[in-house]
């Protein structure tokens, strides 16, 4: 298989990782990084180095939490935080981009109350464009917009058809 042929098709990350391992290259990192390494081997060119894994340092928050709780540097968007935010704002809570960025940028002076205010301040924004690395999510959003009454089973069939079509023959994800 050539790199060109590989890029014509949709691959799940686990499929790419298995292919990378079979070729003797690192299966670590983001899906796009794995594609680049596999394509390099298939093209017979130098394989890009895998990016070093980021290590989170420092203490992670544990309960009990309050609006006055300081967010330490290196805090992850953990299940502990998810449970606290869900208790504050309801089941619609999710770590969307503004929330992930706020938590990632925390330097030990930001509080959970500050993060809660960011959550409320960003609710009226239109949905953001989904990154191209999240092709299934992009497809799902567009499919439901075009088929408002569609079922999960219909979506699954449409996704299977889309995935089994070469890149140059399909529409946007």
Backbone as JSON Lines, residues from 0, in Angstrom:
{"i":0,"aa":"X","n":[0.85,-1.17,0.0],"ca":[0.0,0.0,0.0],"c":[0.9,1.24,0.0]}
{"i":1,"aa":"X","n":[0.48,2.24,-0.73],"ca":[1.23,3.5,-0.76],"c":[0.64,4.48,0.25]}
{"i":2,"aa":"X","n":[1.4,5.52,0.56],"ca":[0.9,6.56,1.46],"c":[-0.32,7.23,0.84]}
{"i":3,"aa":"X","n":[-0.3,7.42,-0.47],"ca":[-1.45,8.03,-1.15],"c":[-2.7,7.18,-0.94]}
{"i":4,"aa":"X","n":[-2.57,5.88,-1.1],"ca":[-3.71,4.98,-0.92],"c":[-4.19,5.01,0.53]}
{"i":5,"aa":"X","n":[-3.27,5.02,1.47],"ca":[-3.65,5.07,2.89],"c":[-4.5,6.31,3.17]}
{"i":6,"aa":"X","n":[-4.08,7.44,2.62],"ca":[-4.79,8.71,2.88],"c":[-6.16,8.79,2.19]}
{"i":7,"aa":"X","n":[-6.44,7.9,1.25],"ca":[-7.73,7.92,0.56],"c":[-8.87,7.43,1.44]}
{"i":8,"aa":"X","n":[-8.56,6.78,2.55],"ca":[-9.56,6.11,3.36],"c":[-9.58,6.65,4.77]}
{"i":9,"aa":"X","n":[-10.72,6.46,5.42],"ca":[-10.85,6.8,6.84],"c":[-10.28,5.64,7.65]}
{"i":10,"aa":"X","n":[-9.48,5.96,8.63],"ca":[-8.91,4.95,9.53],"c":[-9.19,5.36,10.97]}
{"i":11,"aa":"X","n":[-9.62,4.41,11.78],"ca":[-9.72,4.67,13.21],"c":[-8.31,4.69,13.79]}
{"i":12,"aa":"X","n":[-8.16,5.38,14.9],"ca":[-6.84,5.48,15.52],"c":[-6.29,4.11,15.9]}
{"i":13,"aa":"X","n":[-7.14,3.22,16.42],"ca":[-6.65,1.9,16.81],"c":[-6.17,1.1,15.59]}
{"i":14,"aa":"X","n":[-6.81,1.28,14.44],"ca":[-6.37,0.61,13.22],"c":[-5.01,1.14,12.78]}
{"i":15,"aa":"X","n":[-4.86,2.47,12.84],"ca":[-3.58,3.07,12.47],"c":[-2.47,2.64,13.43]}
{"i":16,"aa":"X","n":[-2.8,2.58,14.72],"ca":[-1.8,2.19,15.72],"c":[-1.32,0.76,15.45]}
{"i":17,"aa":"X","n":[-2.24,-0.14,15.15],"ca":[-1.87,-1.52,14.85],"c":[-0.99,-1.58,13.6]}
{"i":18,"aa":"X","n":[-1.34,-0.79,12.59],"ca":[-0.56,-0.74,11.35],"c":[0.84,-0.2,11.64]}
{"i":19,"aa":"X","n":[0.91,0.85,12.45],"ca":[2.21,1.44,12.81],"c":[3.09,0.41,13.52]}
{"i":20,"aa":"X","n":[2.51,-0.3,14.48],"ca":[3.28,-1.32,15.2],"c":[3.77,-2.41,14.25]}
{"i":21,"aa":"X","n":[2.91,-2.82,13.32],"ca":[3.3,-3.85,12.36],"c":[4.46,-3.38,11.48]}
{"i":22,"aa":"X","n":[4.53,-2.07,11.25],"ca":[5.61,-1.5,10.44],"c":[6.84,-1.16,11.28]}
{"i":23,"aa":"X","n":[6.7,-1.32,12.61],"ca":[7.83,-1.06,13.49],"c":[8.05,0.39,13.86]}
{"i":24,"aa":"X","n":[6.99,1.2,13.76],"ca":[7.12,2.61,14.16],"c":[6.2,2.89,15.35]}
{"i":25,"aa":"X","n":[6.46,4.0,16.01],"ca":[5.7,4.36,17.2],"c":[4.22,4.54,16.88]}
{"i":26,"aa":"X","n":[3.39,4.0,17.76],"ca":[1.94,4.16,17.63],"c":[1.43,5.19,18.63]}
{"i":27,"aa":"X","n":[2.34,5.96,19.23],"ca":[1.96,6.95,20.23],"c":[1.56,8.26,19.56]}
{"i":28,"aa":"X","n":[0.8,9.05,20.29],"ca":[0.46,10.38,19.83],"c":[-0.9,10.48,19.2]}
{"i":29,"aa":"X","n":[-1.16,11.64,18.63],"ca":[-2.43,11.93,17.98],"c":[-2.55,11.13,16.68]}
{"i":30,"aa":"X","n":[-3.77,10.96,16.25],"ca":[-4.04,10.19,15.03],"c":[-3.26,10.76,13.84]}
{"i":31,"aa":"X","n":[-3.24,12.08,13.69],"ca":[-2.53,12.7,12.57],"c":[-1.04,12.39,12.61]}
{"i":32,"aa":"X","n":[-0.46,12.34,13.82],"ca":[0.96,12.01,13.95],"c":[1.23,10.57,13.52]}
{"i":33,"aa":"X","n":[0.34,9.67,13.89],"ca":[0.51,8.26,13.5],"c":[0.41,8.13,11.98]}
{"i":34,"aa":"X","n":[-0.56,8.83,11.37],"ca":[-0.69,8.81,9.9],"c":[0.62,9.27,9.26]}
{"i":35,"aa":"X","n":[1.21,10.35,9.77],"ca":[2.45,10.87,9.19],"c":[3.58,9.84,9.28]}
{"i":36,"aa":"X","n":[3.69,9.16,10.42],"ca":[4.75,8.16,10.57],"c":[4.52,6.97,9.65]}
{"i":37,"aa":"X","n":[3.29,6.48,9.57],"ca":[2.99,5.34,8.7],"c":[3.24,5.73,7.24]}
{"i":38,"aa":"X","n":[2.78,6.91,6.84],"ca":[2.99,7.35,5.45],"c":[4.47,7.5,5.13]}
{"i":39,"aa":"X","n":[5.26,7.96,6.1],"ca":[6.7,8.08,5.88],"c":[7.31,6.71,5.58]}
{"i":40,"aa":"X","n":[6.92,5.7,6.35],"ca":[7.43,4.34,6.1],"c":[6.98,3.86,4.73]}
{"i":41,"aa":"X","n":[5.71,4.07,4.41],"ca":[5.2,3.61,3.12],"c":[5.87,4.31,1.95]}
{"i":42,"aa":"X","n":[6.25,5.58,2.14],"ca":[6.94,6.34,1.09],"c":[8.45,6.14,1.11]}
{"i":43,"aa":"X","n":[8.96,5.46,2.15],"ca":[10.39,5.23,2.24],"c":[11.19,6.45,2.61]}
{"i":44,"aa":"X","n":[10.59,7.37,3.37],"ca":[11.31,8.58,3.81],"c":[11.51,8.52,5.32]}
{"i":45,"aa":"X","n":[12.28,9.46,5.84],"ca":[12.57,9.49,7.27],"c":[11.28,9.62,8.08]}
{"i":46,"aa":"X","n":[11.2,8.83,9.12],"ca":[10.01,8.82,9.97],"c":[10.1,9.95,10.98]}
{"i":47,"aa":"X","n":[9.06,10.81,11.06],"ca":[9.08,11.88,12.07],"c":[9.08,11.28,13.47]}
{"i":48,"aa":"X","n":[9.79,11.94,14.37],"ca":[9.84,11.5,15.77],"c":[8.49,11.67,16.42]}
{"i":49,"aa":"X","n":[8.15,10.75,17.31],"ca":[6.93,10.9,18.11],"c":[7.17,12.0,19.13]}
{"i":50,"aa":"X","n":[6.16,12.86,19.32],"ca":[6.28,13.92,20.31],"c":[6.37,13.29,21.7]}
{"i":51,"aa":"X","n":[7.21,13.86,22.57],"ca":[7.3,13.29,23.92],"c":[5.98,13.45,24.66]}
{"i":52,"aa":"X","n":[5.66,12.47,25.48],"ca":[4.41,12.51,26.25],"c":[4.49,13.64,27.27]}
{"i":53,"aa":"X","n":[3.39,14.38,27.38],"ca":[3.33,15.43,28.4],"c":[3.04,14.78,29.74]}
{"i":54,"aa":"X","n":[3.76,15.19,30.71],"ca":[3.54,14.68,32.06],"c":[2.89,15.79,32.88]}
{"i":55,"aa":"X","n":[1.8,15.44,33.54],"ca":[1.15,16.39,34.43],"c":[1.83,16.31,35.78]}
{"i":56,"aa":"X","n":[2.22,17.46,36.27],"ca":[2.86,17.48,37.58],"c":[1.94,18.2,38.55]}
{"i":57,"aa":"X","n":[2.2,17.98,39.8],"ca":[1.43,18.67,40.81],"c":[0.24,17.88,41.28]}
{"i":58,"aa":"X","n":[-0.38,18.42,42.28],"ca":[-1.52,17.78,42.91],"c":[-2.77,18.01,42.09]}
{"i":59,"aa":"X","n":[-3.61,17.0,42.05],"ca":[-4.91,17.11,41.38],"c":[-5.98,17.35,42.44]}
{"i":60,"aa":"X","n":[-6.99,18.12,42.09],"ca":[-8.05,18.44,43.04],"c":[-8.82,17.18,43.43]}
{"i":61,"aa":"X","n":[-9.23,17.17,44.69],"ca":[-10.12,16.14,45.23],"c":[-11.17,16.87,46.04]}
{"i":62,"aa":"X","n":[-12.26,16.2,46.35],"ca":[-13.32,16.84,47.12],"c":[-12.9,17.1,48.55]}
{"i":63,"aa":"X","n":[-13.63,17.88,49.3],"ca":[-14.77,18.68,48.84],"c":[-14.28,19.94,48.11]}
{"i":64,"aa":"X","n":[-15.06,20.36,47.13],"ca":[-14.72,21.53,46.32],"c":[-15.75,22.62,46.55]}
{"i":65,"aa":"X","n":[-15.32,23.87,46.31],"ca":[-16.24,25.01,46.41],"c":[-15.82,26.04,45.37]}
{"i":66,"aa":"X","n":[-16.61,27.09,45.22],"ca":[-16.25,28.14,44.27],"c":[-14.93,28.8,44.62]}
{"i":67,"aa":"X","n":[-14.53,28.75,45.89],"ca":[-13.28,29.37,46.33],"c":[-12.06,28.46,46.12]}
{"i":68,"aa":"X","n":[-12.28,27.21,45.73],"ca":[-11.16,26.28,45.53],"c":[-10.26,26.77,44.41]}
{"i":69,"aa":"X","n":[-8.96,26.85,44.7],"ca":[-7.98,27.25,43.69],"c":[-7.69,26.08,42.76]}
{"i":70,"aa":"X","n":[-7.57,26.38,41.47],"ca":[-7.24,25.35,40.47],"c":[-5.72,25.32,40.35]}
{"i":71,"aa":"X","n":[-5.08,24.21,40.72],"ca":[-3.62,24.16,40.69],"c":[-3.1,24.04,39.25]}
{"i":72,"aa":"X","n":[-1.85,24.49,39.03],"ca":[-1.25,24.29,37.71],"c":[-1.2,22.8,37.38]}
{"i":73,"aa":"X","n":[-1.47,22.45,36.14],"ca":[-1.43,21.05,35.72],"c":[-2.69,20.27,36.03]}
{"i":74,"aa":"X","n":[-3.73,20.95,36.51],"ca":[-4.99,20.26,36.82],"c":[-5.58,19.69,35.54]}
{"i":75,"aa":"X","n":[-6.02,18.46,35.61],"ca":[-6.69,17.84,34.47],"c":[-8.19,18.07,34.56]}
{"i":76,"aa":"X","n":[-8.87,17.92,33.45],"ca":[-10.34,17.98,33.42],"c":[-10.83,16.62,33.89]}
{"i":77,"aa":"X","n":[-10.81,16.42,35.19],"ca":[-11.03,15.11,35.8],"c":[-12.5,14.84,36.08]}
{"i":78,"aa":"X","n":[-12.77,13.6,36.46],"ca":[-14.14,13.23,36.85],"c":[-14.56,13.96,38.12]}
{"i":79,"aa":"X","n":[-13.61,14.27,39.0],"ca":[-13.92,15.04,40.21],"c":[-14.43,16.42,39.82]}
{"i":80,"aa":"X","n":[-13.73,17.08,38.89],"ca":[-14.18,18.4,38.42],"c":[-15.51,18.28,37.68]}
{"i":81,"aa":"X","n":[-15.64,17.27,36.83],"ca":[-16.88,17.09,36.08],"c":[-18.07,16.95,37.04]}
{"i":82,"aa":"X","n":[-17.9,16.16,38.09],"ca":[-18.99,15.96,39.05],"c":[-19.34,17.28,39.74]}
{"i":83,"aa":"X","n":[-18.33,18.06,40.11],"ca":[-18.59,19.34,40.78],"c":[-19.33,20.29,39.84]}
{"i":84,"aa":"X","n":[-18.83,20.45,38.62],"ca":[-19.49,21.36,37.67],"c":[-20.9,20.89,37.32]}
{"i":85,"aa":"X","n":[-21.09,19.6,37.18],"ca":[-22.43,19.07,36.89],"c":[-23.37,19.39,38.04]}
{"i":86,"aa":"X","n":[-22.89,19.3,39.27],"ca":[-23.72,19.65,40.43],"c":[-24.08,21.13,40.42]}
{"i":87,"aa":"X","n":[-23.2,21.97,39.87],"ca":[-23.45,23.41,39.85],"c":[-24.37,23.83,38.71]}
{"i":88,"aa":"X","n":[-24.17,23.25,37.51],"ca":[-24.89,23.75,36.33],"c":[-25.86,22.74,35.72]}
{"i":89,"aa":"X","n":[-25.82,21.5,36.14],"ca":[-26.73,20.5,35.61],"c":[-26.06,19.54,34.65]}
{"i":90,"aa":"X","n":[-26.87,18.61,34.15],"ca":[-26.36,17.53,33.3],"c":[-25.82,18.01,31.96]}
{"i":91,"aa":"X","n":[-26.1,19.24,31.57],"ca":[-25.61,19.75,30.3],"c":[-24.14,20.14,30.33]}
{"i":92,"aa":"X","n":[-23.49,19.99,31.48],"ca":[-22.1,20.41,31.58],"c":[-21.2,19.5,30.75]}
{"i":93,"aa":"X","n":[-20.22,20.12,30.11],"ca":[-19.18,19.38,29.41],"c":[-17.93,20.24,29.35]}
{"i":94,"aa":"X","n":[-16.78,19.62,29.28],"ca":[-15.53,20.36,29.16],"c":[-15.35,20.77,27.7]}
{"i":95,"aa":"X","n":[-16.0,21.85,27.3],"ca":[-15.84,22.35,25.94],"c":[-14.54,23.15,25.86]}
{"i":96,"aa":"X","n":[-14.26,23.7,24.71],"ca":[-12.99,24.38,24.51],"c":[-12.72,25.49,25.52]}
{"i":97,"aa":"X","n":[-13.67,26.42,25.76],"ca":[-13.37,27.47,26.74],"c":[-13.04,26.91,28.13]}
{"i":98,"aa":"X","n":[-13.74,25.87,28.53],"ca":[-13.48,25.29,29.85],"c":[-12.13,24.55,29.88]}
{"i":99,"aa":"X","n":[-11.84,23.79,28.83],"ca":[-10.54,23.09,28.79],"c":[-9.39,24.09,28.81]}
{"i":100,"aa":"X","n":[-9.54,25.17,28.03],"ca":[-8.49,26.18,27.98],"c":[-8.32,26.86,29.33]}
{"i":101,"aa":"X","n":[-9.43,27.15,30.01],"ca":[-9.36,27.79,31.32],"c":[-8.64,26.89,32.32]}
{"i":102,"aa":"X","n":[-9.0,25.63,32.36],"ca":[-8.37,24.69,33.3],"c":[-6.89,24.54,32.96]}
{"i":103,"aa":"X","n":[-6.56,24.43,31.68],"ca":[-5.17,24.25,31.27],"c":[-4.32,25.48,31.6]}
{"i":104,"aa":"X","n":[-4.92,26.66,31.54],"ca":[-4.17,27.9,31.79],"c":[-4.08,28.25,33.27]}
{"i":105,"aa":"X","n":[-4.77,27.51,34.12],"ca":[-4.78,27.83,35.55],"c":[-3.36,27.82,36.11]}
{"i":106,"aa":"X","n":[-3.07,28.84,36.9],"ca":[-1.72,28.97,37.45],"c":[-1.7,28.91,38.98]}
{"i":107,"aa":"X","n":[-2.81,28.48,39.56],"ca":[-2.88,28.41,41.01],"c":[-3.57,29.6,41.64]}
{"i":108,"aa":"X","n":[-3.94,30.59,40.81],"ca":[-4.66,31.76,41.34],"c":[-6.1,31.81,40.85]}
{"i":109,"aa":"X","n":[-6.44,30.93,39.93],"ca":[-7.79,30.85,39.38],"c":[-8.64,29.95,40.27]}
{"i":110,"aa":"X","n":[-9.89,30.33,40.49],"ca":[-10.77,29.51,41.33],"c":[-11.8,28.77,40.49]}
{"i":111,"aa":"X","n":[-12.44,27.8,41.12],"ca":[-13.54,27.11,40.44],"c":[-14.68,28.08,40.18]}
{"i":112,"aa":"X","n":[-14.84,29.09,41.03],"ca":[-15.84,30.13,40.78],"c":[-15.54,30.89,39.5]}
{"i":113,"aa":"X","n":[-14.26,31.19,39.25],"ca":[-13.87,31.85,38.0],"c":[-14.23,30.96,36.81]}
{"i":114,"aa":"X","n":[-13.95,29.67,36.93],"ca":[-14.27,28.73,35.85],"c":[-15.77,28.64,35.65]}
{"i":115,"aa":"X","n":[-16.53,28.68,36.72],"ca":[-17.99,28.64,36.63],"c":[-18.52,29.87,35.88]}
{"i":116,"aa":"X","n":[-17.91,31.02,36.14],"ca":[-18.31,32.25,35.43],"c":[-17.98,32.14,33.93]}
{"i":117,"aa":"X","n":[-16.85,31.52,33.6],"ca":[-16.51,31.3,32.19],"c":[-17.56,30.4,31.55]}
{"i":118,"aa":"X","n":[-17.97,29.35,32.26],"ca":[-19.0,28.45,31.73],"c":[-20.25,29.24,31.37]}
{"i":119,"aa":"X","n":[-20.75,30.02,32.32],"ca":[-22.0,30.76,32.08],"c":[-21.82,31.82,30.99]}
{"i":120,"aa":"X","n":[-20.65,32.45,30.92],"ca":[-20.42,33.51,29.94],"c":[-20.3,32.98,28.52]}
{"i":121,"aa":"X","n":[-20.03,31.7,28.37],"ca":[-19.8,31.15,27.02],"c":[-20.94,30.28,26.52]}
{"i":122,"aa":"X","n":[-22.07,30.26,27.19],"ca":[-23.17,29.38,26.79],"c":[-23.94,29.87,25.58]}
{"i":123,"aa":"X","n":[-23.94,31.15,25.3],"ca":[-24.75,31.66,24.19],"c":[-23.99,31.68,22.86]}
{"i":124,"aa":"X","n":[-22.81,31.14,22.84],"ca":[-22.03,31.13,21.6],"c":[-22.57,30.07,20.65]}
{"i":125,"aa":"X","n":[-22.45,30.33,19.35],"ca":[-22.85,29.28,18.4],"c":[-21.87,28.11,18.5]}
{"i":126,"aa":"X","n":[-22.28,26.93,18.08],"ca":[-21.36,25.78,18.15],"c":[-20.1,26.06,17.34]}
{"i":127,"aa":"X","n":[-18.96,25.66,17.89],"ca":[-17.69,25.85,17.19],"c":[-17.54,24.79,16.1]}
{"i":128,"aa":"X","n":[-16.74,25.13,15.11],"ca":[-16.41,24.14,14.08],"c":[-15.63,23.01,14.74]}
{"i":129,"aa":"X","n":[-15.95,21.81,14.39],"ca":[-15.27,20.64,14.96],"c":[-14.01,20.39,14.13]}
{"i":130,"aa":"X","n":[-12.89,20.21,14.8],"ca":[-11.61,19.99,14.13],"c":[-11.65,18.79,13.19]}
{"i":131,"aa":"X","n":[-10.87,18.88,12.12],"ca":[-10.91,17.81,11.11],"c":[-10.44,16.47,11.65]}
{"i":132,"aa":"X","n":[-9.7,16.47,12.75],"ca":[-9.27,15.19,13.32],"c":[-10.43,14.44,13.96]}
{"i":133,"aa":"X","n":[-11.55,15.12,14.17],"ca":[-12.74,14.49,14.76],"c":[-13.78,14.27,13.68]}
{"i":134,"aa":"X","n":[-13.41,13.51,12.67],"ca":[-14.24,13.33,11.48],"c":[-15.6,12.73,11.78]}
{"i":135,"aa":"X","n":[-15.67,11.75,12.67],"ca":[-16.96,11.16,13.03],"c":[-17.87,12.21,13.67]}
{"i":136,"aa":"X","n":[-17.32,13.03,14.56],"ca":[-18.13,14.07,15.21],"c":[-18.63,15.08,14.19]}
{"i":137,"aa":"X","n":[-17.77,15.48,13.26],"ca":[-18.18,16.42,12.22],"c":[-19.3,15.82,11.37]}
{"i":138,"aa":"X","n":[-19.12,14.56,10.98],"ca":[-20.13,13.87,10.18],"c":[-21.45,13.8,10.94]}
{"i":139,"aa":"X","n":[-21.38,13.43,12.21],"ca":[-22.59,13.29,13.03],"c":[-23.34,14.61,13.12]}
{"i":140,"aa":"X","n":[-22.63,15.71,13.4],"ca":[-23.3,17.01,13.5],"c":[-23.98,17.37,12.19]}
{"i":141,"aa":"X","n":[-23.28,17.21,11.07],"ca":[-23.86,17.57,9.77],"c":[-25.01,16.63,9.39]}
{"i":142,"aa":"X","n":[-24.87,15.35,9.71],"ca":[-25.91,14.4,9.35],"c":[-27.19,14.72,10.11]}
{"i":143,"aa":"X","n":[-27.1,14.97,11.41],"ca":[-28.31,15.29,12.19],"c":[-28.91,16.63,11.76]}
{"i":144,"aa":"X","n":[-28.09,17.57,11.32],"ca":[-28.63,18.84,10.81],"c":[-29.44,18.59,9.54]}
{"i":145,"aa":"X","n":[-28.98,17.67,8.7],"ca":[-29.67,17.35,7.45],"c":[-30.82,16.36,7.66]}
{"i":146,"aa":"X","n":[-30.8,15.6,8.76],"ca":[-31.82,14.58,9.05],"c":[-32.29,14.73,10.5]}
{"i":147,"aa":"X","n":[-33.03,15.82,10.8],"ca":[-33.38,16.1,12.2],"c":[-34.12,14.97,12.91]}
{"i":148,"aa":"X","n":[-34.89,14.19,12.21],"ca":[-35.62,13.09,12.85],"c":[-34.9,11.76,12.74]}
{"i":149,"aa":"X","n":[-33.67,11.79,12.27],"ca":[-32.94,10.55,12.02],"c":[-32.62,9.78,13.29]}
{"i":150,"aa":"X","n":[-32.51,8.47,13.15],"ca":[-32.2,7.6,14.3],"c":[-30.7,7.31,14.34]}
{"i":151,"aa":"X","n":[-30.26,6.77,15.47],"ca":[-28.86,6.37,15.61],"c":[-28.51,5.27,14.61]}
{"i":152,"aa":"X","n":[-29.45,4.37,14.37],"ca":[-29.21,3.27,13.42],"c":[-29.01,3.83,12.01]}
{"i":153,"aa":"X","n":[-29.82,4.82,11.64],"ca":[-29.66,5.44,10.31],"c":[-28.32,6.17,10.23]}
{"i":154,"aa":"X","n":[-27.97,6.87,11.31],"ca":[-26.67,7.55,11.35],"c":[-25.54,6.53,11.18]}
{"i":155,"aa":"X","n":[-25.62,5.42,11.89],"ca":[-24.57,4.4,11.81],"c":[-24.43,3.86,10.39]}
{"i":156,"aa":"X","n":[-25.55,3.64,9.71],"ca":[-25.49,3.15,8.32],"c":[-24.88,4.22,7.41]}
{"i":157,"aa":"X","n":[-25.28,5.47,7.61],"ca":[-24.74,6.56,6.79],"c":[-23.24,6.72,7.03]}
{"i":158,"aa":"X","n":[-22.81,6.6,8.29],"ca":[-21.39,6.71,8.61],"c":[-20.61,5.56,7.96]}
{"i":159,"aa":"X","n":[-21.15,4.35,8.02],"ca":[-20.47,3.2,7.41],"c":[-20.3,3.41,5.91]}
{"i":160,"aa":"X","n":[-21.34,3.93,5.25],"ca":[-21.24,4.21,3.82],"c":[-20.19,5.29,3.56]}
{"i":161,"aa":"X","n":[-20.21,6.34,4.36],"ca":[-19.26,7.44,4.21],"c":[-17.83,6.93,4.4]}
{"i":162,"aa":"X","n":[-17.63,6.17,5.45],"ca":[-16.3,5.66,5.77],"c":[-15.77,4.73,4.68]}
{"i":163,"aa":"X","n":[-16.65,3.98,4.05],"ca":[-16.24,3.03,3.02],"c":[-16.09,3.65,1.64]}
{"i":164,"aa":"X","n":[-16.19,4.97,1.57],"ca":[-16.05,5.7,0.31],"c":[-14.69,6.4,0.3]}
{"i":165,"aa":"X","n":[-13.93,6.31,-0.8],"ca":[-12.65,7.01,-0.86],"c":[-12.83,8.52,-0.67]}
{"i":166,"aa":"X","n":[-11.82,9.16,-0.1],"ca":[-11.86,10.59,0.22],"c":[-12.31,11.43,-0.98]}
{"i":167,"aa":"X","n":[-11.77,11.13,-2.15],"ca":[-12.06,11.98,-3.31],"c":[-13.49,11.83,-3.82]}
{"i":168,"aa":"X","n":[-14.22,10.83,-3.35],"ca":[-15.59,10.61,-3.81],"c":[-16.66,11.02,-2.8]}
{"i":169,"aa":"X","n":[-16.26,11.4,-1.6],"ca":[-17.27,11.75,-0.59],"c":[-17.37,13.26,-0.43]}
{"i":170,"aa":"X","n":[-18.48,13.67,0.12],"ca":[-18.67,15.08,0.44],"c":[-17.97,15.42,1.75]}
{"i":171,"aa":"X","n":[-18.25,16.62,2.26],"ca":[-17.61,17.01,3.52],"c":[-18.1,16.14,4.67]}
{"i":172,"aa":"X","n":[-17.22,15.96,5.65],"ca":[-17.58,15.16,6.84],"c":[-18.62,15.88,7.65]}
